C-alpha cells in the first residue's frame, strides 16, 4: 500500500538472504561451531554472543600467521608444499610464536639446527 509505514511485508523483505555469523563477522572460521564447542565444553555457565566471534577471529589470525611463515620457509627450502618441518621451523624462527607454541610437539618437525660457536674450529 502506498504510504505504508513500518517493515516491508511479503516477498520484498525476502531479498536479504540469510548470513552466517562467520559471514557477518567477515571470517572464514566457523563462528557457530566454535560457539557450540564453548557451550558444550562447559568452560563457563554462560557464553556471550561475542565470545565465539572473538575466539574465531583469534584462531583465524594465528592460523594465517603460521601458514604465511611456513609458506615462506617452504619457499626457502625449495618445496612446493608445506610440510611439518616447515611449520616447526617457522614457529621456532618467530619469537612470539615460539613463546606461544614453544612447548608444542609437532610430529615429523625434527629439531632446530644449532651449533654452539664454541665448537667451531678457531682459525689462527
Protein Blocks (a to p, Z undefined) as FASTA:
>chain_A
ZZiacjdehjllmmpccddfklmnopabdfklmmmmmmmnomafbdcfklmmmmmmmmmm
mmmmmmmmmmmmmmmnopabdcfklmmmmmmmpmklmmmmmmpccehkbpaddddfklpc
cdZZ
